Amino acid sequence: MTVLVEMDAIHLKGDCPVDEAEIVLQALLANPGLPVDWSECEGLHTAVLQVLMAARATLTGSPRDQFLRLRVAAALSSQAEA
């Protein structure tokens, strides 16, 4: 499983396929305010990204994937500032 809910954060690990979008949504709803640590994330389906954006999730760490780190993280941080 690529989504792990712990006391400190919701962790995204490895590749997060489309099937994980519902799990991420449920984790965010069950744990409001808990940050999402994506420092071990190597890939993210756009459905998972949409859940993170819609929930305005607080992301911690820097993903391993260069595209996520350089493009997606910048887009999410600019959304948080809006």
N, C-alpha and C positions, 0 to 999 in steps of 0.2 A: 504494500500500500504506500502511496506517495504522500498521503495526508495523515499527519499524526498530531493529535491534540494533546498537549501537555499543560501543566500548570502555568508555564511562562509564556507560551505562544502556540499558535497553530503552525506546524512546520510543513513546508512543501519540499519534498525530496525527489531527486531524479527527474524523470519526465512525468509531467502531470497531464494525462490524456483527458479526452472529453468526459469520460465516465466519472472523473473526479470533481467535475463542476458541482454536481449535486451534493457531494460530500463536503466540499468547501463551503457551500451555501449553508448547509445544516450546521456545520461547525461554527460558522460566524453567527448564525442566529442563536445557537445554544450558548455561545460565549461572547456576548456583546462586549466590545472594548478590548478583547484579547488581540494582540498584534499577530500578524502573519510573518513568520520568519521564512524567507525564501532564499537563504544563503546556500542551501544545498540543491536548489532548483536548477535543473539542466535543460528543461523544456517546459513550455506552458501552452496548452491548447487555448485557442481564443475564447472558448466558452468559459474556461477557468478565469481568464483575464477579465471577461465581462462581469463575472460574479464579483471579483475583487474591486472593479471599478464601480459597479452599482452599489456595493456595500461601503464604498469609500474606506476600505480596509487600511489600517496602518501597517505598512510593510517595514520589516527590519532586515538588516543584512544586505548583501549584494549578491545577486544570483550568479551562478557559475557561467551561464550562457552569455556570450558577449552581446548578442542582439538584445536579450532581456536587460542586461546591465546598461547598455548604451542608449537604447531607444525606448524600450517599454518603461523602465524605471523613470526616465526623464518625463515621459508622458504622464505617468501616474503622479509624480511629484508636482507637476504643473497643475494637474487636476485638483490636488489637495490644496493648492494655494488659491484656487478660484473660489 
